[in-house]
Amino acid sequence: MDNAPSYFRLALVLGGARSGKSRYGLGLAARCPAPRLFLATGEPRDAEMEARIEAHQRERGSDWATREVPLELAAALNDAQDHYGVIVVDCLTMWVSNLLLREGASQGSIQTACEHLLETLAKTAAPVVLISNEVGWGIVPDNPLARKFRDQAGWLHQRLAQVADLVVLVVAGVPMLIKSDFFPTRP
């Protein structure tokens, strides 16, 4: 997608596992001025995940500041105000999963966290790239926790897509423009 805008306020990049969505999101952010912040929501719960996180940090290089934010995403975005030329959040589905798995989590507390994120994004001055897994094309999960996860992630994606000025779906490494306030998407 060579004609992607070089500036945006809020970009939502969706795709499946290993679709290339993170690579695309980082490339989009690279068009923005430094310094750049990467907010990582994954937690190294085992050796394999720890190795993945370290590999991703090496891939980004020293041009990026990295903060690990498994739960307090809105607060981290708020704290980053006026300090960065662009902020990348990777990934929202991991964040929703972290919220679901925390002790005492309820549907209301997760929705409150999502609403707080939306409110914070509305006030964020730096461009933000949000990366997330598209979860709506699979089968209906066979257990309540998985259905709750799918529902929360899907609801969050819908809300974010409404306010984002750029929405891209990445499939097999190919970005597909879903929405752009910079280019007409409908005749």
MODELLER restraints for C-alpha pairs under 7 A, 6 or more apart:
rsr = mdl.restraints
at = mdl.atoms
rsr.add(forms.Gaussian(group=physical.xy_distance, feature=features.Distance(at['CA:1:A'], at['CA:175:A']), mean=6.06, stdev=0.5))
rsr.add(forms.Gaussian(group=physical.xy_distance, feature=features.Distance(at['CA:5:A'], at['CA:182:A']), mean=6.85, stdev=0.5))
rsr.add(forms.Gaussian(group=physical.xy_distance, feature=features.Distance(at['CA:6:A'], at['CA:31:A']), mean=5.66, stdev=0.5))
rsr.add(forms.Gaussian(group=physical.xy_distance, feature=features.Distance(at['CA:6:A'], at['CA:32:A']), mean=6.93, stdev=0.5))
rsr.add(forms.Gaussian(group=physical.xy_distance, feature=features.Distance(at['CA:7:A'], at['CA:32:A']), mean=6.75, stdev=0.5))
rsr.add(forms.Gaussian(group=physical.xy_distance, feature=features.Distance(at['CA:8:A'], at['CA:127:A']), mean=5.96, stdev=0.5))
rsr.add(forms.Gaussian(group=physical.xy_distance, feature=features.Distance(at['CA:8:A'], at['CA:165:A']), mean=6.67, stdev=0.5))
rsr.add(forms.Gaussian(group=physical.xy_distance, feature=features.Distance(at['CA:9:A'], at['CA:126:A']), mean=6.99, stdev=0.5))
rsr.add(forms.Gaussian(group=physical.xy_distance, feature=features.Distance(at['CA:9:A'], at['CA:127:A']), mean=4.40, stdev=0.5))
rsr.add(forms.Gaussian(group=physical.xy_distance, feature=features.Distance(at['CA:9:A'], at['CA:128:A']), mean=6.27, stdev=0.5))
rsr.add(forms.Gaussian(group=physical.xy_distance, feature=features.Distance(at['CA:9:A'], at['CA:165:A']), mean=6.65, stdev=0.5))
rsr.add(forms.Gaussian(group=physical.xy_distance, feature=features.Distance(at['CA:10:A'], at['CA:127:A']), mean=5.79, stdev=0.5))
rsr.add(forms.Gaussian(group=physical.xy_distance, feature=features.Distance(at['CA:10:A'], at['CA:128:A']), mean=5.00, stdev=0.5))
rsr.add(forms.Gaussian(group=physical.xy_distance, feature=features.Distance(at['CA:10:A'], at['CA:129:A']), mean=6.07, stdev=0.5))
rsr.add(forms.Gaussian(group=physical.xy_distance, feature=features.Distance(at['CA:10:A'], at['CA:164:A']), mean=4.87, stdev=0.5))
rsr.add(forms.Gaussian(group=physical.xy_distance, feature=features.Distance(at['CA:10:A'], at['CA:165:A']), mean=5.72, stdev=0.5))
rsr.add(forms.Gaussian(group=physical.xy_distance, feature=features.Distance(at['CA:10:A'], at['CA:166:A']), mean=6.51, stdev=0.5))
rsr.add(forms.Gaussian(group=physical.xy_distance, feature=features.Distance(at['CA:11:A'], at['CA:128:A']), mean=6.26, stdev=0.5))
rsr.add(forms.Gaussian(group=physical.xy_distance, feature=features.Distance(at['CA:11:A'], at['CA:129:A']), mean=4.74, stdev=0.5))
rsr.add(forms.Gaussian(group=physical.xy_distance, feature=features.Distance(at['CA:11:A'], at['CA:130:A']), mean=6.06, stdev=0.5))
rsr.add(forms.Gaussian(group=physical.xy_distance, feature=features.Distance(at['CA:11:A'], at['CA:164:A']), mean=5.61, stdev=0.5))
rsr.add(forms.Gaussian(group=physical.xy_distance, feature=features.Distance(at['CA:11:A'], at['CA:165:A']), mean=6.22, stdev=0.5))
rsr.add(forms.Gaussian(group=physical.xy_distance, feature=features.Distance(at['CA:11:A'], at['CA:166:A']), mean=4.59, stdev=0.5))
rsr.add(forms.Gaussian(group=physical.xy_distance, feature=features.Distance(at['CA:11:A'], at['CA:167:A']), mean=5.75, stdev=0.5))
rsr.add(forms.Gaussian(group=physical.xy_distance, feature=features.Distance(at['CA:12:A'], at['CA:129:A']), mean=6.03, stdev=0.5))
rsr.add(forms.Gaussian(group=physical.xy_distance, feature=features.Distance(at['CA:12:A'], at['CA:130:A']), mean=4.84, stdev=0.5))
rsr.add(forms.Gaussian(group=physical.xy_distance, feature=features.Distance(at['CA:12:A'], at['CA:131:A']), mean=6.09, stdev=0.5))
rsr.add(forms.Gaussian(group=physical.xy_distance, feature=features.Distance(at['CA:12:A'], at['CA:161:A']), mean=6.73, stdev=0.5))
rsr.add(forms.Gaussian(group=physical.xy_distance, feature=features.Distance(at['CA:12:A'], at['CA:164:A']), mean=6.48, stdev=0.5))
rsr.add(forms.Gaussian(group=physical.xy_distance, feature=features.Distance(at['CA:12:A'], at['CA:166:A']), mean=6.26, stdev=0.5))
rsr.add(forms.Gaussian(group=physical.xy_distance, feature=features.Distance(at['CA:12:A'], at['CA:167:A']), mean=4.74, stdev=0.5))
rsr.add(forms.Gaussian(group=physical.xy_distance, feature=features.Distance(at['CA:12:A'], at['CA:168:A']), mean=6.37, stdev=0.5))
rsr.add(forms.Gaussian(group=physical.xy_distance, feature=features.Distance(at['CA:13:A'], at['CA:21:A']), mean=6.22, stdev=0.5))
rsr.add(forms.Gaussian(group=physical.xy_distance, feature=features.Distance(at['CA:13:A'], at['CA:25:A']), mean=6.41, stdev=0.5))
rsr.add(forms.Gaussian(group=physical.xy_distance, feature=features.Distance(at['CA:13:A'], at['CA:130:A']), mean=6.04, stdev=0.5))
rsr.add(forms.Gaussian(group=physical.xy_distance, feature=features.Distance(at['CA:13:A'], at['CA:131:A']), mean=4.82, stdev=0.5))
rsr.add(forms.Gaussian(group=physical.xy_distance, feature=features.Distance(at['CA:13:A'], at['CA:132:A']), mean=6.37, stdev=0.5))
rsr.add(forms.Gaussian(group=physical.xy_distance, feature=features.Distance(at['CA:13:A'], at['CA:167:A']), mean=5.89, stdev=0.5))
rsr.add(forms.Gaussian(group=physical.xy_distance, feature=features.Distance(at['CA:13:A'], at['CA:168:A']), mean=4.89, stdev=0.5))
rsr.add(forms.Gaussian(group=physical.xy_distance, feature=features.Distance(at['CA:13:A'], at['CA:169:A']), mean=5.95, stdev=0.5))
rsr.add(forms.Gaussian(group=physical.xy_distance, feature=features.Distance(at['CA:14:A'], at['CA:21:A']), mean=6.31, stdev=0.5))
rsr.add(forms.Gaussian(group=physical.xy_distance, feature=features.Distance(at['CA:14:A'], at['CA:131:A']), mean=6.01, stdev=0.5))
rsr.add(forms.Gaussian(group=physical.xy_distance, feature=features.Distance(at['CA:14:A'], at['CA:132:A']), mean=5.06, stdev=0.5))
rsr.add(forms.Gaussian(group=physical.xy_distance, feature=features.Distance(at['CA:14:A'], at['CA:133:A']), mean=5.47, stdev=0.5))
rsr.add(forms.Gaussian(group=physical.xy_distance, feature=features.Distance(at['CA:14:A'], at['CA:134:A']), mean=5.50, stdev=0.5))
rsr.add(forms.Gaussian(group=physical.xy_distance, feature=features.Distance(at['CA:14:A'], at['CA:168:A']), mean=6.19, stdev=0.5))
rsr.add(forms.Gaussian(group=physical.xy_distance, feature=features.Distance(at['CA:14:A'], at['CA:169:A']), mean=4.77, stdev=0.5))
rsr.add(forms.Gaussian(group=physical.xy_distance, feature=features.Distance(at['CA:14:A'], at['CA:170:A']), mean=6.18, stdev=0.5))
rsr.add(forms.Gaussian(group=physical.xy_distance, feature=features.Distance(at['CA:15:A'], at['CA:21:A']), mean=5.70, stdev=0.5))
rsr.add(forms.Gaussian(group=physical.xy_distance, feature=features.Distance(at['CA:15:A'], at['CA:132:A']), mean=6.78, stdev=0.5))
rsr.add(forms.Gaussian(group=physical.xy_distance, feature=features.Distance(at['CA:15:A'], at['CA:133:A']), mean=5.10, stdev=0.5))
rsr.add(forms.Gaussian(group=physical.xy_distance, feature=features.Distance(at['CA:15:A'], at['CA:134:A']), mean=5.16, stdev=0.5))
rsr.add(forms.Gaussian(group=physical.xy_distance, feature=features.Distance(at['CA:15:A'], at['CA:169:A']), mean=5.44, stdev=0.5))
rsr.add(forms.Gaussian(group=physical.xy_distance, feature=features.Distance(at['CA:15:A'], at['CA:170:A']), mean=4.85, stdev=0.5))
rsr.add(forms.Gaussian(group=physical.xy_distance, feature=features.Distance(at['CA:15:A'], at['CA:171:A']), mean=6.12, stdev=0.5))
rsr.add(forms.Gaussian(group=physical.xy_distance, feature=features.Distance(at['CA:16:A'], at['CA:133:A']), mean=5.27, stdev=0.5))
rsr.add(forms.Gaussian(group=physical.xy_distance, feature=features.Distance(at['CA:16:A'], at['CA:134:A']), mean=5.74, stdev=0.5))
rsr.add(forms.Gaussian(group=physical.xy_distance, feature=features.Distance(at['CA:17:A'], at['CA:133:A']), mean=6.73, stdev=0.5))
rsr.add(forms.Gaussian(group=physical.xy_distance, feature=features.Distance(at['CA:19:A'], at['CA:170:A']), mean=5.99, stdev=0.5))
rsr.add(forms.Gaussian(group=physical.xy_distance, feature=features.Distance(at['CA:19:A'], at['CA:171:A']), mean=5.30, stdev=0.5))
rsr.add(forms.Gaussian(group=physical.xy_distance, feature=features.Distance(at['CA:19:A'], at['CA:172:A']), mean=4.92, stdev=0.5))
rsr.add(forms.Gaussian(group=physical.xy_distance, feature=features.Distance(at['CA:19:A'], at['CA:173:A']), mean=5.37, stdev=0.5))
rsr.add(forms.Gaussian(group=physical.xy_distance, feature=features.Distance(at['CA:20:A'], at['CA:170:A']), mean=6.33, stdev=0.5))
rsr.add(forms.Gaussian(group=physical.xy_distance, feature=features.Distance(at['CA:20:A'], at['CA:172:A']), mean=6.69, stdev=0.5))
rsr.add(forms.Gaussian(group=physical.xy_distance, feature=features.Distance(at['CA:20:A'], at['CA:173:A']), mean=4.57, stdev=0.5))
rsr.add(forms.Gaussian(group=physical.xy_distance, feature=features.Distance(at['CA:21:A'], at['CA:131:A']), mean=6.85, stdev=0.5))
rsr.add(forms.Gaussian(group=physical.xy_distance, feature=features.Distance(at['CA:21:A'], at['CA:170:A']), mean=5.43, stdev=0.5))
rsr.add(forms.Gaussian(group=physical.xy_distance, feature=features.Distance(at['CA:22:A'], at['CA:131:A']), mean=6.49, stdev=0.5))
rsr.add(forms.Gaussian(group=physical.xy_distance, feature=features.Distance(at['CA:25:A'], at['CA:129:A']), mean=6.37, stdev=0.5))
rsr.add(forms.Gaussian(group=physical.xy_distance, feature=features.Distance(at['CA:25:A'], at['CA:131:A']), mean=6.78, stdev=0.5))
rsr.add(forms.Gaussian(group=physical.xy_distance, feature=features.Distance(at['CA:29:A'], at['CA:86:A']), mean=6.32, stdev=0.5))
rsr.add(forms.Gaussian(group=physical.xy_distance, feature=features.Distance(at['CA:29:A'], at['CA:129:A']), mean=6.92, stdev=0.5))
rsr.add(forms.Gaussian(group=physical.xy_distance, feature=features.Distance(at['CA:32:A'], at['CA:85:A']), mean=6.21, stdev=0.5))
rsr.add(forms.Gaussian(group=physical.xy_distance, feature=features.Distance(at['CA:32:A'], at['CA:86:A']), mean=6.14, stdev=0.5))
rsr.add(forms.Gaussian(group=physical.xy_distance, feature=features.Distance(at['CA:33:A'], at['CA:85:A']), mean=4.99, stdev=0.5))
rsr.add(forms.Gaussian(group=physical.xy_distance, feature=features.Distance(at['CA:34:A'], at['CA:84:A']), mean=6.67, stdev=0.5))
rsr.add(forms.Gaussian(group=physical.xy_distance, feature=features.Distance(at['CA:34:A'], at['CA:85:A']), mean=5.19, stdev=0.5))
rsr.add(forms.Gaussian(group=physical.xy_distance, feature=features.Distance(at['CA:35:A'], at['CA:64:A']), mean=6.98, stdev=0.5))
rsr.add(forms.Gaussian(group=physical.xy_distance, feature=features.Distance(at['CA:35:A'], at['CA:84:A']), mean=5.04, stdev=0.5))
rsr.add(forms.Gaussian(group=physical.xy_distance, feature=features.Distance(at['CA:35:A'], at['CA:85:A']), mean=5.45, stdev=0.5))
rsr.add(forms.Gaussian(group=physical.xy_distance, feature=features.Distance(at['CA:36:A'], at['CA:63:A']), mean=6.90, stdev=0.5))
rsr.add(forms.Gaussian(group=physical.xy_distance, feature=features.Distance(at['CA:36:A'], at['CA:64:A']), mean=5.15, stdev=0.5))
rsr.add(forms.Gaussian(group=physical.xy_distance, feature=features.Distance(at['CA:36:A'], at['CA:65:A']), mean=6.25, stdev=0.5))
rsr.add(forms.Gaussian(group=physical.xy_distance, feature=features.Distance(at['CA:36:A'], at['CA:84:A']), mean=5.48, stdev=0.5))
rsr.add(forms.Gaussian(group=physical.xy_distance, feature=features.Distance(at['CA:36:A'], at['CA:85:A']), mean=5.78, stdev=0.5))
rsr.add(forms.Gaussian(group=physical.xy_distance, feature=features.Distance(at['CA:36:A'], at['CA:86:A']), mean=5.16, stdev=0.5))
rsr.add(forms.Gaussian(group=physical.xy_distance, feature=features.Distance(at['CA:36:A'], at['CA:87:A']), mean=6.00, stdev=0.5))
rsr.add(forms.Gaussian(group=physical.xy_distance, feature=features.Distance(at['CA:37:A'], at['CA:64:A']), mean=5.63, stdev=0.5))
rsr.add(forms.Gaussian(group=physical.xy_distance, feature=features.Distance(at['CA:37:A'], at['CA:65:A']), mean=4.81, stdev=0.5))
rsr.add(forms.Gaussian(group=physical.xy_distance, feature=features.Distance(at['CA:37:A'], at['CA:66:A']), mean=5.85, stdev=0.5))
rsr.add(forms.Gaussian(group=physical.xy_distance, feature=features.Distance(at['CA:37:A'], at['CA:84:A']), mean=6.43, stdev=0.5))
rsr.add(forms.Gaussian(group=physical.xy_distance, feature=features.Distance(at['CA:37:A'], at['CA:86:A']), mean=6.43, stdev=0.5))
rsr.add(forms.Gaussian(group=physical.xy_distance, feature=features.Distance(at['CA:37:A'], at['CA:87:A']), mean=4.77, stdev=0.5))
rsr.add(forms.Gaussian(group=physical.xy_distance, feature=features.Distance(at['CA:37:A'], at['CA:88:A']), mean=6.24, stdev=0.5))
rsr.add(forms.Gaussian(group=physical.xy_distance, feature=features.Distance(at['CA:38:A'], at['CA:64:A']), mean=6.53, stdev=0.5))
rsr.add(forms.Gaussian(group=physical.xy_distance, feature=features.Distance(at['CA:38:A'], at['CA:65:A']), mean=6.07, stdev=0.5))
rsr.add(forms.Gaussian(group=physical.xy_distance, feature=features.Distance(at['CA:38:A'], at['CA:66:A']), mean=4.74, stdev=0.5))
rsr.add(forms.Gaussian(group=physical.xy_distance, feature=features.Distance(at['CA:38:A'], at['CA:67:A']), mean=6.37, stdev=0.5))
rsr.add(forms.Gaussian(group=physical.xy_distance, feature=features.Distance(at['CA:38:A'], at['CA:87:A']), mean=5.92, stdev=0.5))
rsr.add(forms.Gaussian(group=physical.xy_distance, feature=features.Distance(at['CA:38:A'], at['CA:88:A']), mean=4.83, stdev=0.5))
rsr.add(forms.Gaussian(group=physical.xy_distance, feature=features.Distance(at['CA:38:A'], at['CA:89:A']), mean=6.08, stdev=0.5))
rsr.add(forms.Gaussian(group=physical.xy_distance, feature=features.Distance(at['CA:39:A'], at['CA:66:A']), mean=5.97, stdev=0.5))
rsr.add(forms.Gaussian(group=physical.xy_distance, feature=features.Distance(at['CA:39:A'], at['CA:67:A']), mean=5.08, stdev=0.5))
rsr.add(forms.Gaussian(group=physical.xy_distance, feature=features.Distance(at['CA:39:A'], at['CA:68:A']), mean=5.90, stdev=0.5))
rsr.add(forms.Gaussian(group=physical.xy_distance, feature=features.Distance(at['CA:39:A'], at['CA:69:A']), mean=6.17, stdev=0.5))
rsr.add(forms.Gaussian(group=physical.xy_distance, feature=features.Distance(at['CA:39:A'], at['CA:88:A']), mean=6.00, stdev=0.5))
rsr.add(forms.Gaussian(group=physical.xy_distance, feature=features.Distance(at['CA:39:A'], at['CA:89:A']), mean=4.77, stdev=0.5))
rsr.add(forms.Gaussian(group=physical.xy_distance, feature=features.Distance(at['CA:39:A'], at['CA:90:A']), mean=6.38, stdev=0.5))
rsr.add(forms.Gaussian(group=physical.xy_distance, feature=features.Distance(at['CA:40:A'], at['CA:67:A']), mean=6.14, stdev=0.5))
rsr.add(forms.Gaussian(group=physical.xy_distance, feature=features.Distance(at['CA:40:A'], at['CA:68:A']), mean=4.74, stdev=0.5))
rsr.add(forms.Gaussian(group=physical.xy_distance, feature=features.Distance(at['CA:40:A'], at['CA:69:A']), mean=5.70, stdev=0.5))
rsr.add(forms.Gaussian(group=physical.xy_distance, feature=features.Distance(at['CA:40:A'], at['CA:89:A']), mean=6.19, stdev=0.5))
rsr.add(forms.Gaussian(group=physical.xy_distance, feature=features.Distance(at['CA:40:A'], at['CA:90:A']), mean=5.34, stdev=0.5))
rsr.add(forms.Gaussian(group=physical.xy_distance, feature=features.Distance(at['CA:40:A'], at['CA:91:A']), mean=6.86, stdev=0.5))
rsr.add(forms.Gaussian(group=physical.xy_distance, feature=features.Distance(at['CA:41:A'], at['CA:68:A']), mean=5.98, stdev=0.5))
rsr.add(forms.Gaussian(group=physical.xy_distance, feature=features.Distance(at['CA:41:A'], at['CA:69:A']), mean=4.96, stdev=0.5))
rsr.add(forms.Gaussian(group=physical.xy_distance, feature=features.Distance(at['CA:41:A'], at['CA:70:A']), mean=4.23, stdev=0.5))
rsr.add(forms.Gaussian(group=physical.xy_distance, feature=features.Distance(at['CA:41:A'], at['CA:90:A']), mean=6.19, stdev=0.5))
rsr.add(forms.Gaussian(group=physical.xy_distance, feature=features.Distance(at['CA:41:A'], at['CA:91:A']), mean=5.94, stdev=0.5))
rsr.add(forms.Gaussian(group=physical.xy_distance, feature=features.Distance(at['CA:41:A'], at['CA:94:A']), mean=6.08, stdev=0.5))
rsr.add(forms.Gaussian(group=physical.xy_distance, feature=features.Distance(at['CA:41:A'], at['CA:95:A']), mean=5.48, stdev=0.5))
rsr.add(forms.Gaussian(group=physical.xy_distance, feature=features.Distance(at['CA:42:A'], at['CA:70:A']), mean=6.04, stdev=0.5))
rsr.add(forms.Gaussian(group=physical.xy_distance, feature=features.Distance(at['CA:42:A'], at['CA:94:A']), mean=6.06, stdev=0.5))
rsr.add(forms.Gaussian(group=physical.xy_distance, feature=features.Distance(at['CA:43:A'], at['CA:70:A']), mean=6.51, stdev=0.5))
rsr.add(forms.Gaussian(group=physical.xy_distance, feature=features.Distance(at['CA:44:A'], at['CA:50:A']), mean=4.59, stdev=0.5))
rsr.add(forms.Gaussian(group=physical.xy_distance, feature=features.Distance(at['CA:70:A'], at['CA:95:A']), mean=5.93, stdev=0.5))
rsr.add(forms.Gaussian(group=physical.xy_distance, feature=features.Distance(at['CA:70:A'], at['CA:98:A']), mean=6.40, stdev=0.5))
rsr.add(forms.Gaussian(group=physical.xy_distance, feature=features.Distance(at['CA:71:A'], at['CA:95:A']), mean=6.35, stdev=0.5))
rsr.add(forms.Gaussian(group=physical.xy_distance, feature=features.Distance(at['CA:71:A'], at['CA:98:A']), mean=6.51, stdev=0.5))
rsr.add(forms.Gaussian(group=physical.xy_distance, feature=features.Distance(at['CA:71:A'], at['CA:99:A']), mean=6.40, stdev=0.5))
rsr.add(forms.Gaussian(group=physical.xy_distance, feature=features.Distance(at['CA:74:A'], at['CA:116:A']), mean=6.41, stdev=0.5))
rsr.add(forms.Gaussian(group=physical.xy_distance, feature=features.Distance(at['CA:74:A'], at['CA:117:A']), mean=4.78, stdev=0.5))
rsr.add(forms.Gaussian(group=physical.xy_distance, feature=features.Distance(at['CA:74:A'], at['CA:120:A']), mean=5.94, stdev=0.5))
rsr.add(forms.Gaussian(group=physical.xy_distance, feature=features.Distance(at['CA:78:A'], at['CA:120:A']), mean=6.60, stdev=0.5))
rsr.add(forms.Gaussian(group=physical.xy_distance, feature=features.Distance(at['CA:81:A'], at['CA:124:A']), mean=6.69, stdev=0.5))
rsr.add(forms.Gaussian(group=physical.xy_distance, feature=features.Distance(at['CA:81:A'], at['CA:125:A']), mean=6.83, stdev=0.5))
rsr.add(forms.Gaussian(group=physical.xy_distance, feature=features.Distance(at['CA:84:A'], at['CA:126:A']), mean=6.65, stdev=0.5))
rsr.add(forms.Gaussian(group=physical.xy_distance, feature=features.Distance(at['CA:85:A'], at['CA:126:A']), mean=5.78, stdev=0.5))
rsr.add(forms.Gaussian(group=physical.xy_distance, feature=features.Distance(at['CA:86:A'], at['CA:126:A']), mean=5.43, stdev=0.5))
rsr.add(forms.Gaussian(group=physical.xy_distance, feature=features.Distance(at['CA:86:A'], at['CA:127:A']), mean=4.93, stdev=0.5))
rsr.add(forms.Gaussian(group=physical.xy_distance, feature=features.Distance(at['CA:86:A'], at['CA:128:A']), mean=5.84, stdev=0.5))
rsr.add(forms.Gaussian(group=physical.xy_distance, feature=features.Distance(at['CA:87:A'], at['CA:126:A']), mean=6.92, stdev=0.5))
rsr.add(forms.Gaussian(group=physical.xy_distance, feature=features.Distance(at['CA:87:A'], at['CA:127:A']), mean=6.35, stdev=0.5))
rsr.add(forms.Gaussian(group=physical.xy_distance, feature=features.Distance(at['CA:87:A'], at['CA:128:A']), mean=4.76, stdev=0.5))
rsr.add(forms.Gaussian(group=physical.xy_distance, feature=features.Distance(at['CA:87:A'], at['CA:129:A']), mean=6.28, stdev=0.5))
rsr.add(forms.Gaussian(group=physical.xy_distance, feature=features.Distance(at['CA:88:A'], at['CA:128:A']), mean=5.72, stdev=0.5))
rsr.add(forms.Gaussian(group=physical.xy_distance, feature=features.Distance(at['CA:88:A'], at['CA:129:A']), mean=4.66, stdev=0.5))
rsr.add(forms.Gaussian(group=physical.xy_distance, feature=features.Distance(at['CA:88:A'], at['CA:130:A']), mean=6.02, stdev=0.5))
rsr.add(forms.Gaussian(group=physical.xy_distance, feature=features.Distance(at['CA:89:A'], at['CA:129:A']), mean=6.20, stdev=0.5))
rsr.add(forms.Gaussian(group=physical.xy_distance, feature=features.Distance(at['CA:89:A'], at['CA:130:A']), mean=4.93, stdev=0.5))
rsr.add(forms.Gaussian(group=physical.xy_distance, feature=features.Distance(at['CA:89:A'], at['CA:131:A']), mean=6.04, stdev=0.5))
rsr.add(forms.Gaussian(group=physical.xy_distance, feature=features.Distance(at['CA:90:A'], at['CA:130:A']), mean=6.48, stdev=0.5))
rsr.add(forms.Gaussian(group=physical.xy_distance, feature=features.Distance(at['CA:90:A'], at['CA:131:A']), mean=5.04, stdev=0.5))
rsr.add(forms.Gaussian(group=physical.xy_distance, feature=features.Distance(at['CA:90:A'], at['CA:132:A']), mean=6.80, stdev=0.5))
rsr.add(forms.Gaussian(group=physical.xy_distance, feature=features.Distance(at['CA:91:A'], at['CA:131:A']), mean=5.05, stdev=0.5))
rsr.add(forms.Gaussian(group=physical.xy_distance, feature=features.Distance(at['CA:91:A'], at['CA:132:A']), mean=4.97, stdev=0.5))
rsr.add(forms.Gaussian(group=physical.xy_distance, feature=features.Distance(at['CA:92:A'], at['CA:131:A']), mean=6.27, stdev=0.5))
rsr.add(forms.Gaussian(group=physical.xy_distance, feature=features.Distance(at['CA:92:A'], at['CA:132:A']), mean=4.93, stdev=0.5))
rsr.add(forms.Gaussian(group=physical.xy_distance, feature=features.Distance(at['CA:93:A'], at['CA:132:A']), mean=5.53, stdev=0.5))
rsr.add(forms.Gaussian(group=physical.xy_distance, feature=features.Distance(at['CA:93:A'], at['CA:133:A']), mean=6.02, stdev=0.5))
rsr.add(forms.Gaussian(group=physical.xy_distance, feature=features.Distance(at['CA:93:A'], at['CA:153:A']), mean=6.17, stdev=0.5))
rsr.add(forms.Gaussian(group=physical.xy_distance, feature=features.Distance(at['CA:96:A'], at['CA:153:A']), mean=6.55, stdev=0.5))
rsr.add(forms.Gaussian(group=physical.xy_distance, feature=features.Distance(at['CA:97:A'], at['CA:149:A']), mean=6.63, stdev=0.5))
rsr.add(forms.Gaussian(group=physical.xy_distance, feature=features.Distance(at['CA:99:A'], at['CA:105:A']), mean=6.71, stdev=0.5))
rsr.add(forms.Gaussian(group=physical.xy_distance, feature=features.Distance(at['CA:99:A'], at['CA:110:A']), mean=6.28, stdev=0.5))
rsr.add(forms.Gaussian(group=physical.xy_distance, feature=features.Distance(at['CA:114:A'], at['CA:156:A']), mean=6.79, stdev=0.5))
rsr.add(forms.Gaussian(group=physical.xy_distance, feature=features.Distance(at['CA:135:A'], at['CA:150:A']), mean=6.14, stdev=0.5))
rsr.add(forms.Gaussian(group=physical.xy_distance, feature=features.Distance(at['CA:135:A'], at['CA:154:A']), mean=6.69, stdev=0.5))
rsr.add(forms.Gaussian(group=physical.xy_distance, feature=features.Distance(at['CA:136:A'], at['CA:154:A']), mean=6.57, stdev=0.5))
rsr.add(forms.Gaussian(group=physical.xy_distance, feature=features.Distance(at['CA:140:A'], at['CA:147:A']), mean=6.99, stdev=0.5))
rsr.add(forms.Gaussian(group=physical.xy_distance, feature=features.Distance(at['CA:141:A'], at['CA:147:A']), mean=5.49, stdev=0.5))
rsr.add(forms.Gaussian(group=physical.xy_distance, feature=features.Distance(at['CA:161:A'], at['CA:167:A']), mean=6.43, stdev=0.5))
rsr.add(forms.Gaussian(group=physical.xy_distance, feature=features.Distance(at['CA:165:A'], at['CA:180:A']), mean=5.48, stdev=0.5))
rsr.add(forms.Gaussian(group=physical.xy_distance, feature=features.Distance(at['CA:165:A'], at['CA:181:A']), mean=5.04, stdev=0.5))
rsr.add(forms.Gaussian(group=physical.xy_distance, feature=features.Distance(at['CA:166:A'], at['CA:179:A']), mean=5.46, stdev=0.5))
rsr.add(forms.Gaussian(group=physical.xy_distance, feature=features.Distance(at['CA:166:A'], at['CA:180:A']), mean=4.55, stdev=0.5))
rsr.add(forms.Gaussian(group=physical.xy_distance, feature=features.Distance(at['CA:166:A'], at['CA:181:A']), mean=6.55, stdev=0.5))
rsr.add(forms.Gaussian(group=physical.xy_distance, feature=features.Distance(at['CA:167:A'], at['CA:177:A']), mean=6.47, stdev=0.5))
rsr.add(forms.Gaussian(group=physical.xy_distance, feature=features.Distance(at['CA:167:A'], at['CA:178:A']), mean=5.33, stdev=0.5))
rsr.add(forms.Gaussian(group=physical.xy_distance, feature=features.Distance(at['CA:167:A'], at['CA:179:A']), mean=4.88, stdev=0.5))
rsr.add(forms.Gaussian(group=physical.xy_distance, feature=features.Distance(at['CA:167:A'], at['CA:180:A']), mean=6.51, stdev=0.5))
rsr.add(forms.Gaussian(group=physical.xy_distance, feature=features.Distance(at['CA:168:A'], at['CA:175:A']), mean=6.23, stdev=0.5))
rsr.add(forms.Gaussian(group=physical.xy_distance, feature=features.Distance(at['CA:168:A'], at['CA:176:A']), mean=5.58, stdev=0.5))
rsr.add(forms.Gaussian(group=physical.xy_distance, feature=features.Distance(at['CA:168:A'], at['CA:177:A']), mean=4.75, stdev=0.5))
rsr.add(forms.Gaussian(group=physical.xy_distance, feature=features.Distance(at['CA:168:A'], at['CA:178:A']), mean=5.31, stdev=0.5))
rsr.add(forms.Gaussian(group=physical.xy_distance, feature=features.Distance(at['CA:168:A'], at['CA:179:A']), mean=6.96, stdev=0.5))
rsr.add(forms.Gaussian(group=physical.xy_distance, feature=features.Distance(at['CA:169:A'], at['CA:175:A']), mean=5.72, stdev=0.5))
rsr.add(forms.Gaussian(group=physical.xy_distance, feature=features.Distance(at['CA:169:A'], at['CA:176:A']), mean=5.13, stdev=0.5))
rsr.add(forms.Gaussian(group=physical.xy_distance, feature=features.Distance(at['CA:169:A'], at['CA:177:A']), mean=6.52, stdev=0.5))
rsr.add(forms.Gaussian(group=physical.xy_distance, feature=features.Distance(at['CA:169:A'], at['CA:178:A']), mean=6.60, stdev=0.5))
rsr.add(forms.Gaussian(group=physical.xy_distance, feature=features.Distance(at['CA:170:A'], at['CA:176:A']), mean=5.97, stdev=0.5))
rsr.add(forms.Gaussian(group=physical.xy_distance, feature=features.Distance(at['CA:179:A'], at['CA:185:A']), mean=6.39, stdev=0.5))
